């Protein structure tokens, strides 16, 4: 997946996460598990974005 797609996926997940957190006063175990899964997925994709950014920065510093 390219970086732009990953950024869009993370933004969508964050939107969904925020929407659920704002609308749910009492979270049932399923919803809590769903939110935990979204958070882990976001962290995974954010790590990929950060790694790609580091690679691009390194390439620019090395004049590639």
VOPA-908424 format. One record per residue (C-alpha): residue number from 1; x, y, z; residue in three letters. Coordinates in Angstrom, 2 decimals, m for minus. Layout:
<pts>
<pt><nr>NUM</nr><X>X</X><Y>Y</Y><Z>Z</Z><rest>Ala</rest></pt>
...
</pts>
This chain:
<pts>
<pt><nr>1</nr><X>0.00</X><Y>0.00</Y><Z>0.00</Z><rest>Unk</rest></pt>
<pt><nr>2</nr><X>1.30</X><Y>3.45</Y><Z>m0.79</Z><rest>Unk</rest></pt>
<pt><nr>3</nr><X>1.67</X><Y>6.11</Y><Z>1.92</Z><rest>Unk</rest></pt>
<pt><nr>4</nr><X>m1.28</X><Y>8.20</Y><Z>0.74</Z><rest>Unk</rest></pt>
<pt><nr>5</nr><X>m3.58</X><Y>5.19</Y><Z>1.00</Z><rest>Unk</rest></pt>
<pt><nr>6</nr><X>m2.27</X><Y>4.37</Y><Z>4.48</Z><rest>Unk</rest></pt>
<pt><nr>7</nr><X>m2.85</X><Y>7.95</Y><Z>5.61</Z><rest>Unk</rest></pt>
<pt><nr>8</nr><X>m6.41</X><Y>7.80</Y><Z>4.30</Z><rest>Unk</rest></pt>
<pt><nr>9</nr><X>m7.03</X><Y>4.48</Y><Z>6.07</Z><rest>Unk</rest></pt>
<pt><nr>10</nr><X>m5.70</X><Y>5.85</Y><Z>9.36</Z><rest>Unk</rest></pt>
<pt><nr>11</nr><X>m7.85</X><Y>8.98</Y><Z>9.01</Z><rest>Unk</rest></pt>
<pt><nr>12</nr><X>m10.94</X><Y>6.85</Y><Z>8.35</Z><rest>Unk</rest></pt>
<pt><nr>13</nr><X>m10.24</X><Y>4.59</Y><Z>11.32</Z><rest>Unk</rest></pt>
<pt><nr>14</nr><X>m9.67</X><Y>7.59</Y><Z>13.58</Z><rest>Unk</rest></pt>
<pt><nr>15</nr><X>m12.95</X><Y>9.13</Y><Z>12.40</Z><rest>Unk</rest></pt>
<pt><nr>16</nr><X>m14.84</X><Y>5.92</Y><Z>13.11</Z><rest>Unk</rest></pt>
<pt><nr>17</nr><X>m13.13</X><Y>5.54</Y><Z>16.48</Z><rest>Unk</rest></pt>
<pt><nr>18</nr><X>m13.94</X><Y>9.11</Y><Z>17.51</Z><rest>Unk</rest></pt>
<pt><nr>19</nr><X>m17.55</X><Y>8.80</Y><Z>16.34</Z><rest>Unk</rest></pt>
<pt><nr>20</nr><X>m18.13</X><Y>5.64</Y><Z>18.38</Z><rest>Unk</rest></pt>
<pt><nr>21</nr><X>m16.47</X><Y>7.10</Y><Z>21.46</Z><rest>Unk</rest></pt>
<pt><nr>22</nr><X>m18.60</X><Y>10.25</Y><Z>21.25</Z><rest>Unk</rest></pt>
<pt><nr>23</nr><X>m21.91</X><Y>8.44</Y><Z>20.76</Z><rest>Unk</rest></pt>
<pt><nr>24</nr><X>m21.53</X><Y>5.51</Y><Z>23.15</Z><rest>Unk</rest></pt>
<pt><nr>25</nr><X>m22.12</X><Y>6.38</Y><Z>26.78</Z><rest>Unk</rest></pt>
<pt><nr>26</nr><X>m21.67</X><Y>2.83</Y><Z>28.05</Z><rest>Unk</rest></pt>
<pt><nr>27</nr><X>m19.59</X><Y>0.53</Y><Z>25.91</Z><rest>Unk</rest></pt>
<pt><nr>28</nr><X>m20.42</X><Y>m3.14</Y><Z>25.80</Z><rest>Unk</rest></pt>
<pt><nr>29</nr><X>m17.58</X><Y>m5.68</Y><Z>25.60</Z><rest>Unk</rest></pt>
<pt><nr>30</nr><X>m18.05</X><Y>m6.07</Y><Z>21.83</Z><rest>Unk</rest></pt>
<pt><nr>31</nr><X>m17.71</X><Y>m2.33</Y><Z>21.23</Z><rest>Unk</rest></pt>
<pt><nr>32</nr><X>m14.70</X><Y>m2.12</Y><Z>23.52</Z><rest>Unk</rest></pt>
<pt><nr>33</nr><X>m13.08</X><Y>m4.97</Y><Z>21.60</Z><rest>Unk</rest></pt>
<pt><nr>34</nr><X>m13.93</X><Y>m3.29</Y><Z>18.30</Z><rest>Unk</rest></pt>
<pt><nr>35</nr><X>m12.34</X><Y>m0.04</Y><Z>19.46</Z><rest>Unk</rest></pt>
<pt><nr>36</nr><X>m9.24</X><Y>m1.89</Y><Z>20.69</Z><rest>Unk</rest></pt>
<pt><nr>37</nr><X>m8.91</X><Y>m3.58</Y><Z>17.30</Z><rest>Unk</rest></pt>
<pt><nr>38</nr><X>m9.26</X><Y>m0.23</Y><Z>15.51</Z><rest>Unk</rest></pt>
<pt><nr>39</nr><X>m6.60</X><Y>1.27</Y><Z>17.76</Z><rest>Unk</rest></pt>
<pt><nr>40</nr><X>m4.18</X><Y>m1.61</Y><Z>17.09</Z><rest>Unk</rest></pt>
<pt><nr>41</nr><X>m4.82</X><Y>m1.37</Y><Z>13.35</Z><rest>Unk</rest></pt>
<pt><nr>42</nr><X>m4.24</X><Y>2.38</Y><Z>13.42</Z><rest>Unk</rest></pt>
<pt><nr>43</nr><X>m0.96</X><Y>1.88</Y><Z>15.30</Z><rest>Unk</rest></pt>
<pt><nr>44</nr><X>0.14</X><Y>m0.74</Y><Z>12.76</Z><rest>Unk</rest></pt>
<pt><nr>45</nr><X>m0.59</X><Y>1.52</Y><Z>9.79</Z><rest>Unk</rest></pt>
<pt><nr>46</nr><X>0.92</X><Y>4.54</Y><Z>11.52</Z><rest>Unk</rest></pt>
<pt><nr>47</nr><X>4.12</X><Y>2.54</Y><Z>11.99</Z><rest>Unk</rest></pt>
<pt><nr>48</nr><X>4.18</X><Y>1.82</Y><Z>8.25</Z><rest>Unk</rest></pt>
<pt><nr>49</nr><X>3.66</X><Y>5.52</Y><Z>7.49</Z><rest>Unk</rest></pt>
<pt><nr>50</nr><X>6.44</X><Y>6.51</Y><Z>9.89</Z><rest>Unk</rest></pt>
<pt><nr>51</nr><X>8.82</X><Y>3.96</Y><Z>8.36</Z><rest>Unk</rest></pt>
<pt><nr>52</nr><X>8.09</X><Y>5.24</Y><Z>4.86</Z><rest>Unk</rest></pt>
<pt><nr>53</nr><X>8.64</X><Y>8.83</Y><Z>5.98</Z><rest>Unk</rest></pt>
<pt><nr>54</nr><X>11.96</X><Y>7.87</Y><Z>7.59</Z><rest>Unk</rest></pt>
<pt><nr>55</nr><X>13.04</X><Y>6.13</Y><Z>4.41</Z><rest>Unk</rest></pt>
<pt><nr>56</nr><X>12.19</X><Y>9.19</Y><Z>2.31</Z><rest>Unk</rest></pt>
<pt><nr>57</nr><X>14.01</X><Y>11.51</Y><Z>4.73</Z><rest>Unk</rest></pt>
<pt><nr>58</nr><X>17.08</X><Y>9.29</Y><Z>4.69</Z><rest>Unk</rest></pt>
<pt><nr>59</nr><X>17.08</X><Y>9.20</Y><Z>0.89</Z><rest>Unk</rest></pt>
<pt><nr>60</nr><X>16.84</X><Y>13.00</Y><Z>0.75</Z><rest>Unk</rest></pt>
<pt><nr>61</nr><X>19.70</X><Y>13.41</Y><Z>3.24</Z><rest>Unk</rest></pt>
<pt><nr>62</nr><X>21.86</X><Y>11.05</Y><Z>1.19</Z><rest>Unk</rest></pt>
<pt><nr>63</nr><X>21.09</X><Y>12.90</Y><Z>m2.02</Z><rest>Unk</rest></pt>
<pt><nr>64</nr><X>19.32</X><Y>9.98</Y><Z>m3.66</Z><rest>Unk</rest></pt>
</pts>
